[in-house]
Amino acid sequence: MQDQVASPFRWTILLLATLVQVGVSILQQAPAALGPVLTRDLDLSRAQIGLLSSAIWGGMLLAMLPVGLLIDRHGERRLIIAGVTAMALLALWATRFDAFVWLLVLFLLASLGASTSAPGGSKAIAAWFPRSRRGGAMGVRQTGVTIGGLLAAFLLPPVAVRFGWEAGLGLGAGVTLLTVLLFALFYRELPVEANGGVTTETDSSRVPVWSMIRDPGFLAVTGYAFVFMGVQGASASYLALSLHEEARLSVVAAGAFLAVFQVGGITGRIGWGVVSDRIGRRGPVMVLVGLVAMGSCLAMASAREDTFILLIAVFAFLLGLSAMGWNGVYLTLLSESVPMHAAATAMGASLTIAFVGMFLVSPLFGLVADLTGSYAASWLGLAGWAVVGVVLGLLGRQPREGAKS
């Protein structure tokens, strides 16, 4: 296997896996980006926009584990092509309707297709890259989520304002179809002989799903992801609004700091992975990321109208560096904690649990702000929640070199 993962073709694999993640993320973040136009053109409420945003993610909770099992059995290429293509076509179909219920149903179905990208793309990186470079490569792939969000924010609204929300959503679907076409044309799976001559079908029939879920190391790493998926979701959802209301920044200025937050996320997803490769361990880096997230949340709780503007920029960057930057290292450790033929199943099971954290913590963050009339208590609570993640990071076990990969 080492000869294969040393091949220069692995960089093509990394590019393709990142591109297809960009395509998926553009559509996942399209409802939020198109929110103002959707409310105007379809007379939707803020709650309905929130439901559409949740729907295009929500099906992943249902599909992630079964999709992981299918990827381990049949390979990631076919599953990613079928799932992401279906997502884009369903989004295109949604442009033909102006009824909220139909949009909700089609977005939910589209999210089922999106569920192939995370376990499939992550398994591709784990298979093609040696352990000494896997963390950095996984981090690069994970930047596809943030890049997709930035593209959705910059590309879709101008088109929607001029030509209608259908054109904006159609553009997003077109970009997604382009990325999956490139993936289909150029991606190839690691040859069977590079994995010891054992077929994926033979291995996947022995994936110990329930024993995997009961493993303390798996539970600790998954618990860490559950915590920080919540930190990530709450930070991304409320950073701009918090700065607008607490620091009295304009909507445009608050949005600029959200961009700084995203840049921090891109830096963290690559940087933390490279650091973990250099020191040869993932766990200590995950703990360090958690401590930075805790400190950043405490700093955000102190942001006021008289806070120096450059200091707020530092807060936003560090928050993105940690709250958005953790998951590449987490996925790398998870893939190294199980045999390669079970990697997609482990990721599917773990991500299913982790995504629940996002759906639970973000509304609670907003609820605390509503009850207290200020975001300070919400940020303090999020800092405390990050401490729980730090403890779980300390409990996670680092696999022995060469034991699993």
Secondary structure, DSSP 8 states (H G I E B T S, - for coil): -HHHHTSTHHHHHHHHHHHHHHHHHHHHTHHHHTHHHHHHHH---HHHHHHHHHHHHHHHHHHHHHHHHHHHHH-HHHHHHHHHHHHHHHHHHHTT---HHHHHHHHHHHHHHHTTHHHHHHHHHHHHS-HHHHHHHHHHHHHHHHHHHHHHHHHHHHHHHHH-HHHHHHHHHHHHHHHHHHHHHH-----GGGGTT--HHHHHTT--HHHHHH-HHHHHHHHHHHHHHHHHHHHHHHHHHHHHHHS---HHHHHHHHHHHHHHHHHHHHHHHHHHHHHT-SHHHHHHHHHHHHHHHHHHHT--TTS-HHHHHHHHHHHIIIIITSHHHHHHHHHHTS-GGGHHHHHHHHHHHHHHHHHHHHHHHHHHHHHHTSSHHHHHHHHHHHHHHHHHHHH-----TTS--
